[in-house]
Amino acid sequence: KLTRGDVAGALAQIDGLLAKQPTLADAHEFRGDLLMRQREAKPALAAYREALKLESGHARARAGAVRALMADQQTDAALAELAEMVKLHPGTPQTLYLQAQMALSRNEPAKAREHMQQLLRMTPDSPAALELGGAIELANNATVQAETMLARAVQLSPQLPLARRLLVSTYLRTGQVDRAIGALPPDLLKNSDDAGLLAVAGQAY
């Protein structure tokens, strides 16, 4: 159901499963992921917390809790949760990604780059890691590196909206207007609900 874009249907199935088997940590974690897709950070956090009650070492649930707290602007709580993740799951790609993301959100681009470089050594072809890496390089005013990472991210996963938007922005920042327009999806005006991408498209044109 989720693959077909039916988030509500997937959530209904998970709720039905949990009504019968409420002690499945993976199901609570996946329920949190579905709620995050619906931009419901607080209920998602509750689902991740339930998964962690059942399985304290559940790395995906811990990561989900960090993301939910960040989305809900609870920075101190997110930092505390991330510290617990670093203690329990140090040096994993998921932990490094969140460390880099947190540092970037706290306006610590140098620290974010340090975590990002470790992450990319482990997962050099991860579109999500390359997307975050491009954002971090932009924050460090390293436009050449940002362009390389973002172009690779879009090549590997054309549906990444942030990577494409940042790539267009990078081209504009470096005066490459034709490349910025060329990086826009051809069906942008018909199929985009991304206001940020539409905005940078307007700047390019």
FIKOLZA-1660 file (N, C-alpha, C; in steps of 0.1 Angstrom, whole numbers, plus 5000, padded with zeros to 4 digits):
% residues 205
   i   px   py   pz ch aa at
   1 5008 4988 5000  A  K  N
   1 5000 5000 5000  A  K CA
   1 5009 5013 5000  A  K  C
   2 5019 5013 5008  A  L  N
   2 5028 5024 5008  A  L CA
   2 5035 5027 4995  A  L  C
   3 5039 5016 4989  A  T  N
   3 5046 5017 4976  A  T CA
   3 5036 5023 4965  A  T  C
   4 5023 5021 4967  A  R  N
   4 5014 5027 4958  A  R CA
   4 5009 5041 4962  A  R  C
   5 5015 5045 4973  A  G  N
   5 5012 5059 4978  A  G CA
   5 5000 5060 4987  A  G  C
   6 4995 5048 4991  A  D  N
   6 4983 5048 5000  A  D CA
   6 4988 5048 5015  A  D  C
   7 4992 5059 5020  A  V  N
   7 4997 5060 5033  A  V CA
   7 4986 5057 5043  A  V  C
   8 4974 5063 5041  A  A  N
   8 4963 5060 5050  A  A CA
   8 4959 5046 5051  A  A  C
   9 4959 5039 5039  A  G  N
   9 4956 5025 5039  A  G CA
   9 4967 5016 5046  A  G  C
  10 4980 5020 5044  A  A  N
  10 4990 5013 5051  A  A CA
  10 4989 5015 5067  A  A  C
  11 4986 5027 5071  A  L  N
  11 4984 5030 5085  A  L CA
  11 4972 5022 5091  A  L  C
  12 4961 5021 5083  A  A  N
  12 4950 5013 5088  A  A CA
  12 4954 4998 5090  A  A  C
  13 4962 4993 5081  A  Q  N
  13 4966 4979 5082  A  Q CA
  13 4975 4977 5094  A  Q  C
  14 4984 4987 5096  A  I  N
  14 4993 4986 5108  A  I CA
  14 4985 4987 5121  A  I  C
  15 4975 4996 5121  A  D  N
  15 4967 4997 5133  A  D CA
  15 4959 4984 5136  A  D  C
  16 4954 4978 5125  A  G  N
  16 4947 4965 5127  A  G CA
  16 4956 4954 5132  A  G  C
  17 4969 4954 5127  A  L  N
  17 4978 4944 5132  A  L CA
  17 4982 4947 5147  A  L  C
  18 4984 4959 5151  A  L  N
  18 4987 4962 5165  A  L CA
  18 4976 4960 5174  A  L  C
  19 4963 4961 5169  A  A  N
  19 4952 4958 5178  A  A CA
  19 4952 4943 5182  A  A  C
  20 4958 4935 5173  A  K  N
  20 4959 4920 5176  A  K CA
  20 4972 4916 5183  A  K  C
  21 4982 4923 5179  A  Q  N
  21 4996 4920 5184  A  Q CA
  21 5003 4933 5189  A  Q  C
  22 4999 4939 5200  A  P  N
  22 5005 4952 5204  A  P CA
  22 5019 4952 5208  A  P  C
  23 5026 4940 5209  A  T  N
  23 5040 4940 5214  A  T CA
  23 5050 4939 5202  A  T  C
  24 5046 4942 5190  A  L  N
  24 5055 4942 5179  A  L CA
  24 5062 4955 5177  A  L  C
  25 5075 4956 5181  A  A  N
  25 5082 4968 5181  A  A CA
  25 5083 4973 5167  A  A  C
  26 5086 4964 5157  A  D  N
  26 5088 4969 5143  A  D CA
  26 5075 4975 5138  A  D  C
  27 5063 4970 5142  A  A  N
  27 5051 4976 5137  A  A CA
  27 5049 4990 5143  A  A  C
  28 5052 4992 5156  A  H  N
  28 5051 5006 5162  A  H CA
  28 5061 5015 5154  A  H  C
  29 5073 5010 5152  A  E  N
  29 5083 5019 5145  A  E CA
  29 5078 5023 5131  A  E  C
  30 5072 5013 5124  A  F  N
  30 5067 5016 5110  A  F CA
  30 5055 5025 5111  A  F  C
  31 5047 5024 5121  A  R  N
  31 5036 5033 5123  A  R CA
  31 5041 5047 5125  A  R  C
  32 5052 5049 5132  A  G  N
  32 5058 5062 5134  A  G CA
  32 5063 5067 5120  A  G  C
  33 5069 5059 5112  A  D  N
  33 5073 5063 5099  A  D CA
  33 5061 5068 5090  A  D  C
  34 5050 5061 5091  A  L  N
  34 5039 5065 5083  A  L CA
  34 5033 5078 5088  A  L  C
  35 5033 5080 5101  A  L  N
  35 5028 5093 5107  A  L CA
  35 5037 5104 5103  A  L  C
  36 5050 5102 5102  A  M  N
  36 5059 5112 5098  A  M CA
  36 5057 5116 5084  A  M  C
  37 5053 5107 5075  A  R  N
  37 5049 5110 5062  A  R CA
  37 5037 5119 5061  A  R  C
  38 5029 5118 5071  A  Q  N
  38 5017 5126 5072  A  Q CA
  38 5020 5139 5079  A  Q  C
  39 5032 5142 5083  A  R  N
  39 5037 5154 5090  A  R CA
  39 5030 5155 5104  A  R  C
  40 5028 5143 5110  A  E  N
  40 5022 5143 5124  A  E CA
  40 5033 5139 5133  A  E  C
  41 5042 5148 5137  A  A  N
  41 5054 5145 5145  A  A CA
  41 5051 5140 5159  A  A  C
  42 5041 5146 5166  A  K  N
  42 5038 5142 5179  A  K CA
  42 5033 5128 5180  A  K  C
  43 5023 5124 5172  A  P  N
  43 5018 5110 5172  A  P CA
  43 5029 5100 5168  A  P  C
  44 5038 5105 5158  A  A  N
  44 5049 5096 5154  A  A CA
  44 5058 5094 5165  A  A  C
  45 5061 5104 5173  A  L  N
  45 5071 5103 5184  A  L CA
  45 5065 5093 5194  A  L  C
  46 5052 5093 5197  A  A  N
  46 5046 5084 5206  A  A CA
  46 5047 5070 5201  A  A  C
  47 5046 5068 5188  A  A  N
  47 5048 5054 5182  A  A CA
  47 5062 5049 5184  A  A  C
  48 5072 5058 5181  A  Y  N
  48 5086 5054 5183  A  Y CA
  48 5089 5051 5197  A  Y  C
  49 5083 5059 5206  A  R  N
  49 5085 5057 5221  A  R CA
  49 5080 5043 5225  A  R  C
  50 5068 5039 5219  A  E  N
  50 5062 5026 5222  A  E CA
  50 5072 5015 5217  A  E  C
  51 5077 5017 5205  A  A  N
  51 5087 5007 5200  A  A CA
  51 5099 5006 5209  A  A  C
  52 5104 5017 5214  A  L  N
  52 5115 5017 5223  A  L CA
  52 5112 5011 5237  A  L  C
  53 5100 5012 5241  A  K  N
  53 5096 5005 5254  A  K CA
  53 5097 4990 5252  A  K  C
  54 5093 4985 5240  A  L  N
  54 5094 4971 5238  A  L CA
  54 5107 4966 5235  A  L  C
  55 5116 4975 5228  A  E  N
  55 5129 4970 5224  A  E CA
  55 5138 4983 5225  A  E  C
  56 5145 4984 5236  A  S  N
  56 5153 4997 5238  A  S CA
  56 5164 4999 5228  A  S  C
  57 5169 4988 5222  A  G  N
  57 5180 4989 5213  A  G CA
  57 5175 4990 5198  A  G  C
  58 5163 4993 5196  A  H  N
  58 5157 4994 5182  A  H CA
  58 5163 5007 5176  A  H  C
  59 5172 5005 5167  A  A  N
  59 5180 5016 5161  A  A CA
  59 5170 5025 5152  A  A  C
  60 5162 5019 5144  A  R  N
  60 5153 5027 5135  A  R CA
  60 5143 5035 5143  A  R  C
  61 5138 5029 5154  A  A  N
  61 5129 5037 5163  A  A CA
  61 5136 5048 5170  A  A  C
  62 5148 5046 5174  A  R  N
  62 5156 5057 5180  A  R CA
  62 5158 5068 5170  A  R  C
  63 5162 5064 5158  A  A  N
  63 5164 5074 5148  A  A CA
  63 5151 5082 5145  A  A  C
  64 5140 5074 5144  A  G  N
  64 5127 5081 5142  A  G CA
  64 5124 5091 5152  A  G  C
  65 5127 5087 5165  A  A  N
  65 5124 5097 5176  A  A CA
  65 5132 5109 5174  A  A  C
  66 5144 5108 5170  A  V  N
  66 5153 5120 5168  A  V CA
  66 5146 5129 5157  A  V  C
  67 5143 5122 5146  A  R  N
  67 5137 5130 5135  A  R CA
  67 5124 5137 5139  A  R  C
  68 5115 5129 5146  A  A  N
  68 5102 5135 5151  A  A CA
  68 5105 5147 5160  A  A  C
  69 5114 5146 5169  A  L  N
  69 5117 5157 5178  A  L CA
  69 5122 5169 5171  A  L  C
  70 5131 5167 5161  A  M  N
  70 5136 5178 5153  A  M CA
  70 5125 5184 5145  A  M  C
  71 5116 5176 5139  A  A  N
  71 5105 5182 5131  A  A CA
  71 5095 5190 5140  A  A  C
  72 5095 5186 5153  A  D  N
  72 5086 5193 5163  A  D CA
  72 5093 5205 5170  A  D  C
  73 5105 5208 5165  A  Q  N
  73 5113 5219 5171  A  Q CA
  73 5117 5217 5185  A  Q  C
  74 5118 5204 5190  A  Q  N
  74 5122 5201 5203  A  Q CA
  74 5137 5198 5203  A  Q  C
  75 5145 5208 5201  A  T  N
  75 5159 5206 5199  A  T CA
  75 5166 5200 5210  A  T  C
  76 5164 5204 5223  A  D  N
  76 5171 5198 5234  A  D CA
  76 5168 5183 5236  A  D  C
  77 5155 5180 5234  A  A  N
  77 5151 5166 5235  A  A CA
  77 5157 5158 5224  A  A  C
  78 5157 5164 5212  A  A  N
  78 5163 5157 5201  A  A CA
  78 5178 5154 5203  A  A  C
  79 5185 5164 5209  A  L  N
  79 5199 5162 5212  A  L CA
  79 5201 5151 5222  A  L  C
  80 5193 5151 5232  A  A  N
  80 5194 5140 5242  A  A CA
  80 5192 5126 5236  A  A  C
  81 5182 5126 5227  A  E  N
  81 5179 5113 5221  A  E CA
  81 5190 5109 5211  A  E  C
  82 5196 5119 5205  A  L  N
  82 5207 5116 5196  A  L CA
  82 5219 5111 5204  A  L  C
  83 5221 5117 5215  A  A  N
  83 5233 5113 5224  A  A CA
  83 5231 5098 5228  A  A  C
  84 5219 5094 5231  A  E  N
  84 5216 5080 5234  A  E CA
  84 5219 5071 5222  A  E  C
  85 5215 5076 5210  A  M  N
  85 5218 5068 5198  A  M CA
  85 5233 5067 5196  A  M  C
  86 5240 5077 5198  A  V  N
  86 5255 5077 5196  A  V CA
  86 5261 5067 5206  A  V  C
  87 5255 5066 5218  A  K  N
  87 5260 5057 5228  A  K CA
  87 5257 5042 5224  A  K  C
  88 5245 5040 5219  A  L  N
  88 5241 5026 5216  A  L CA
  88 5245 5022 5202  A  L  C
  89 5246 5031 5193  A  H  N
  89 5249 5027 5179  A  H CA
  89 5259 5036 5173  A  H  C
  90 5271 5037 5179  A  P  N
  90 5281 5046 5174  A  P CA
  90 5286 5043 5160  A  P  C
  91 5288 5053 5152  A  G  N
  91 5295 5051 5139  A  G CA
  91 5287 5044 5128  A  G  C
  92 5274 5042 5130  A  T  N
  92 5266 5036 5120  A  T CA
  92 5262 5047 5110  A  T  C
  93 5258 5043 5098  A  P  N
  93 5254 5053 5088  A  P CA
  93 5242 5061 5093  A  P  C
  94 5233 5054 5099  A  Q  N
  94 5221 5062 5104  A  Q CA
  94 5224 5072 5115  A  Q  C
  95 5233 5068 5124  A  T  N
  95 5238 5077 5135  A  T CA
  95 5245 5089 5129  A  T  C
  96 5255 5086 5120  A  L  N
  96 5263 5097 5114  A  L CA
  96 5254 5106 5106  A  L  C
  97 5244 5101 5099  A  Y  N
  97 5235 5110 5091  A  Y CA
  97 5228 5119 5100  A  Y  C
  98 5222 5114 5112  A  L  N
  98 5215 5123 5121  A  L CA
  98 5225 5133 5128  A  L  C
  99 5237 5128 5131  A  Q  N
  99 5246 5138 5136  A  Q CA
  99 5249 5149 5127  A  Q  C
 100 5251 5146 5114  A  A  N
 100 5254 5156 5104  A  A CA
 100 5242 5165 5102  A  A  C
 101 5230 5159 5102  A  Q  N
 101 5218 5167 5100  A  Q CA
 101 5215 5176 5112  A  Q  C
 102 5218 5171 5124  A  M  N
 102 5216 5180 5136  A  M CA
 102 5226 5191 5136  A  M  C
 103 5239 5188 5133  A  A  N
 103 5249 5199 5133  A  A CA
 103 5245 5210 5122  A  A  C
 104 5240 5206 5111  A  L  N
 104 5236 5215 5101  A  L CA
 104 5224 5224 5106  A  L  C
 105 5215 5218 5112  A  S  N
 105 5203 5225 5117  A  S CA
 105 5207 5235 5128  A  S  C
 106 5218 5232 5135  A  R  N
 106 5223 5241 5146  A  R CA
 106 5234 5251 5141  A  R  C
 107 5234 5252 5128  A  N  N
 107 5244 5261 5122  A  N CA
 107 5258 5259 5126  A  N  C
 108 5262 5246 5125  A  E  N
 108 5276 5241 5127  A  E CA
 108 5281 5234 5115  A  E  C
 109 5283 5241 5104  A  P  N
 109 5286 5235 5091  A  P CA
 109 5299 5227 5091  A  P  C
 110 5309 5232 5099  A  A  N
 110 5322 5224 5099  A  A CA
 110 5320 5211 5106  A  A  C
 111 5313 5211 5117  A  K  N
 111 5310 5198 5124  A  K CA
 111 5301 5189 5116  A  K  C
 112 5291 5195 5109  A  A  N
 112 5283 5187 5100  A  A CA
 112 5291 5180 5089  A  A  C
 113 5301 5188 5083  A  R  N
 113 5309 5182 5073  A  R CA
 113 5317 5170 5078  A  R  C
 114 5322 5171 5090  A  E  N
 114 5330 5161 5096  A  E CA
 114 5322 5148 5096  A  E  C
 115 5310 5148 5101  A  H  N
 115 5302 5136 5102  A  H CA
 115 5298 5132 5088  A  H  C
 116 5295 5141 5079  A  M  N
 116 5291 5138 5065  A  M CA
 116 5302 5131 5058  A  M  C
 117 5315 5135 5060  A  Q  N
 117 5326 5128 5053  A  Q CA
 117 5327 5114 5058  A  Q  C
 118 5325 5112 5071  A  Q  N
 118 5326 5098 5076  A  Q CA
 118 5315 5090 5070  A  Q  C
 119 5303 5096 5069  A  L  N
 119 5291 5089 5063  A  L CA
 119 5294 5085 5048  A  L  C
 120 5299 5094 5040  A  L  N
 120 5301 5092 5026  A  L CA
 120 5312 5082 5024  A  L  C
 121 5321 5080 5033  A  R  N
 121 5331 5070 5031  A  R CA
 121 5325 5056 5033  A  R  C
 122 5314 5055 5041  A  M  N
 122 5307 5043 5043  A  M CA
 122 5297 5040 5032  A  M  C
 123 5290 5051 5028  A  T  N
 123 5279 5049 5018  A  T CA
 123 5280 5059 5007  A  T  C
 124 5290 5057 4998  A  P  N
 124 5293 5068 4988  A  P CA
 124 5283 5070 4978  A  P  C
 125 5274 5060 4976  A  D  N
 125 5264 5061 4966  A  D CA
 125 5250 5061 4971  A  D  C
 126 5249 5066 4984  A  S  N
 126 5236 5068 4990  A  S CA
 126 5230 5082 4986  A  S  C
 127 5218 5082 4978  A  P  N
 127 5213 5095 4974  A  P CA
 127 5210 5104 4986  A  P  C
 128 5205 5098 4997  A  A  N
 128 5201 5106 5009  A  A CA
 128 5214 5113 5015  A  A  C
 129 5225 5105 5016  A  A  N
 129 5237 5110 5021  A  A CA
 129 5243 5121 5012  A  A  C
 130 5242 5118 4999  A  L  N
 130 5248 5128 4989  A  L CA
 130 5239 5141 4990  A  L  C
 131 5226 5140 4991  A  E  N
 131 5217 5151 4992  A  E CA
 131 5221 5160 5005  A  E  C
 132 5223 5153 5016  A  L  N
 132 5227 5160 5028  A  L CA
 132 5241 5166 5027  A  L  C
 133 5250 5158 5021  A  G  N
 133 5263 5163 5019  A  G CA
 133 5263 5176 5010  A  G  C
 134 5255 5176 5000  A  G  N
 134 5254 5188 4991  A  G CA
 134 5249 5200 4999  A  G  C
 135 5239 5198 5008  A  A  N
 135 5234 5209 5016  A  A CA
 135 5245 5214 5026  A  A  C
 136 5253 5205 5031  A  I  N
 136 5263 5209 5040  A  I CA
 136 5274 5216 5033  A  I  C
 137 5278 5212 5021  A  E  N
 137 5288 5219 5014  A  E CA
 137 5284 5233 5010  A  E  C
 138 5271 5234 5007  A  L  N
 138 5266 5248 5004  A  L CA
 138 5267 5257 5016  A  L  C
 139 5264 5251 5028  A  A  N
 139 5265 5258 5041  A  A CA
 139 5279 5262 5043  A  A  C
 140 5289 5255 5038  A  N  N
 140 5303 5258 5039  A  N CA
 140 5308 5266 5028  A  N  C
 141 5299 5271 5019  A  N  N
 141 5303 5279 5007  A  N CA
 141 5312 5271 4997  A  N  C
 142 5311 5258 4997  A  A  N
 142 5319 5250 4988  A  A CA
 142 5310 5246 4977  A  A  C
 143 5308 5255 4967  A  T  N
 143 5298 5253 4957  A  T CA
 143 5302 5242 4947  A  T  C
 144 5315 5240 4944  A  V  N
 144 5320 5230 4935  A  V CA
 144 5317 5216 4940  A  V  C
 145 5320 5214 4953  A  Q  N
 145 5317 5201 4959  A  Q CA
 145 5302 5199 4961  A  Q  C
 146 5295 5209 4964  A  A  N
 146 5280 5208 4965  A  A CA
 146 5274 5204 4952  A  A  C
 147 5279 5211 4941  A  E  N
 147 5273 5207 4928  A  E CA
 147 5276 5193 4924  A  E  C
 148 5288 5188 4927  A  T  N
 148 5291 5174 4924  A  T CA
 148 5282 5164 4931  A  T  C
 149 5281 5167 4944  A  M  N
 149 5273 5158 4953  A  M CA
 149 5258 5158 4949  A  M  C
 150 5253 5170 4947  A  L  N
 150 5238 5171 4944  A  L CA
 150 5235 5165 4930  A  L  C
 151 5244 5168 4920  A  A  N
 151 5242 5162 4907  A  A CA
 151 5242 5147 4907  A  A  C
 152 5251 5141 4915  A  R  N
 152 5251 5127 4917  A  R CA
 152 5238 5121 4924  A  R  C
 153 5234 5129 4934  A  A  N
 153 5222 5125 4941  A  A CA
 153 5210 5125 4932  A  A  C
 154 5208 5135 4924  A  V  N
 154 5197 5136 4914  A  V CA
 154 5198 5125 4904  A  V  C
 155 5210 5122 4900  A  Q  N
 155 5212 5111 4890  A  Q CA
 155 5208 5098 4895  A  Q  C
 156 5212 5095 4908  A  L  N
 156 5208 5082 4914  A  L CA
 156 5193 5082 4918  A  L  C
 157 5188 5093 4922  A  S  N
 157 5174 5093 4926  A  S CA
 157 5167 5106 4922  A  S  C
 158 5162 5106 4909  A  P  N
 158 5156 5118 4904  A  P CA
 158 5144 5124 4912  A  P  C
 159 5138 5116 4921  A  Q  N
 159 5126 5121 4928  A  Q CA
 159 5130 5128 4941  A  Q  C
 160 5143 5130 4944  A  L  N
 160 5147 5137 4956  A  L CA
 160 5144 5152 4954  A  L  C
 161 5134 5157 4960  A  P  N
 161 5130 5172 4958  A  P CA
 161 5141 5181 4963  A  P  C
 162 5146 5179 4975  A  L  N
 162 5156 5188 4981  A  L CA
 162 5168 5188 4973  A  L  C
 163 5173 5177 4969  A  A  N
 163 5186 5176 4961  A  A CA
 163 5184 5184 4948  A  A  C
 164 5173 5182 4941  A  R  N
 164 5171 5190 4929  A  R CA
 164 5170 5205 4931  A  R  C
 165 5163 5208 4942  A  R  N
 165 5161 5223 4944  A  R CA
 165 5175 5229 4948  A  R  C
 166 5183 5222 4956  A  L  N
 166 5196 5227 4960  A  L CA
 166 5205 5227 4948  A  L  C
 167 5204 5217 4939  A  L  N
 167 5212 5217 4927  A  L CA
 167 5209 5230 4918  A  L  C
 168 5197 5232 4916  A  V  N
 168 5193 5244 4908  A  V CA
 168 5198 5257 4915  A  V  C
 169 5197 5257 4928  A  S  N
 169 5202 5269 4936  A  S CA
 169 5217 5271 4934  A  S  C
 170 5224 5259 4934  A  T  N
 170 5239 5260 4933  A  T CA
 170 5242 5265 4919  A  T  C
 171 5236 5260 4909  A  Y  N
 171 5238 5265 4895  A  Y CA
 171 5236 5280 4894  A  Y  C
 172 5225 5285 4901  A  L  N
 172 5222 5299 4901  A  L CA
 172 5232 5307 4908  A  L  C
 173 5237 5302 4919  A  R  N
 173 5247 5309 4927  A  R CA
 173 5260 5310 4920  A  R  C
 174 5263 5301 4911  A  T  N
 174 5275 5301 4903  A  T CA
 174 5273 5307 4889  A  T  C
 175 5262 5313 4886  A  G  N
 175 5259 5319 4874  A  G CA
 175 5257 5310 4862  A  G  C
 176 5253 5297 4865  A  Q  N
 176 5251 5288 4854  A  Q CA
 176 5236 5287 4852  A  Q  C
 177 5230 5297 4846  A  V  N
 177 5215 5298 4845  A  V CA
 177 5210 5287 4836  A  V  C
 178 5217 5284 4824  A  D  N
 178 5212 5274 4815  A  D CA
 178 5212 5260 4822  A  D  C
 179 5222 5258 4829  A  R  N
 179 5222 5245 4836  A  R CA
 179 5212 5244 4847  A  R  C
 180 5209 5255 4853  A  A  N
 180 5198 5255 4864  A  A CA
 180 5185 5252 4857  A  A  C
 181 5182 5258 4846  A  I  N
 181 5169 5255 4839  A  I CA
 181 5169 5241 4834  A  I  C
 182 5181 5236 4829  A  G  N
 182 5181 5222 4824  A  G CA
 182 5180 5212 4835  A  G  C
 183 5182 5216 4848  A  A  N
 183 5181 5206 4859  A  A CA
 183 5167 5206 4864  A  A  C
 184 5158 5214 4859  A  L  N
 184 5144 5214 4864  A  L CA
 184 5137 5202 4857  A  L  C
 185 5127 5196 4864  A  P  N
 185 5120 5185 4857  A  P CA
 185 5111 5191 4846  A  P  C
 186 5110 5184 4835  A  P  N
 186 5102 5189 4824  A  P CA
 186 5087 5191 4827  A  P  C
 187 5082 5184 4836  A  D  N
 187 5067 5185 4839  A  D CA
 187 5065 5193 4852  A  D  C
 188 5074 5202 4855  A  L  N
 188 5074 5209 4868  A  L CA
 188 5061 5216 4871  A  L  C
 189 5055 5223 4861  A  L  N
 189 5043 5231 4863  A  L CA
 189 5031 5223 4865  A  L  C
 190 5031 5210 4860  A  K  N
 190 5019 5202 4860  A  K CA
 190 5019 5193 4873  A  K  C
 191 5031 5189 4877  A  N  N
 191 5032 5178 4887  A  N CA
 191 5039 5182 4900  A  N  C
 192 5042 5195 4902  A  S  N
 192 5050 5198 4914  A  S CA
 192 5041 5205 4925  A  S  C
 193 5042 5199 4937  A  D  N
 193 5036 5206 4949  A  D CA
 193 5047 5211 4958  A  D  C
 194 5059 5212 4952  A  D  N
 194 5071 5217 4960  A  D CA
 194 5073 5232 4958  A  D  C
 195 5068 5240 4967  A  A  N
 195 5069 5255 4965  A  A CA
 195 5083 5259 4964  A  A  C
 196 5092 5253 4971  A  G  N
 196 5106 5257 4971  A  G CA
 196 5112 5255 4957  A  G  C
 197 5109 5244 4951  A  L  N
 197 5114 5241 4937  A  L CA
 197 5108 5251 4927  A  L  C
 198 5095 5254 4929  A  L  N
 198 5089 5264 4920  A  L CA
 198 5095 5277 4921  A  L  C
 199 5099 5281 4934  A  A  N
 199 5105 5294 4936  A  A CA
 199 5118 5295 4929  A  A  C
 200 5127 5285 4930  A  V  N
 200 5140 5286 4924  A  V CA
 200 5139 5285 4909  A  V  C
 201 5128 5278 4904  A  A  N
 201 5125 5277 4889  A  A CA
 201 5122 5291 4885  A  A  C
 202 5114 5298 4892  A  G  N
 202 5111 5312 4889  A  G CA
 202 5123 5321 4888  A  G  C
 203 5132 5319 4898  A  Q  N
 203 5144 5327 4898  A  Q CA
 203 5153 5324 4885  A  Q  C
 204 5153 5311 4882  A  A  N
 204 5161 5307 4870  A  A CA
 204 5156 5313 4857  A  A  C
 205 5142 5313 4856  A  Y  N
 205 5136 5319 4844  A  Y CA
 205 5137 5334 4844  A  Y  C
% end
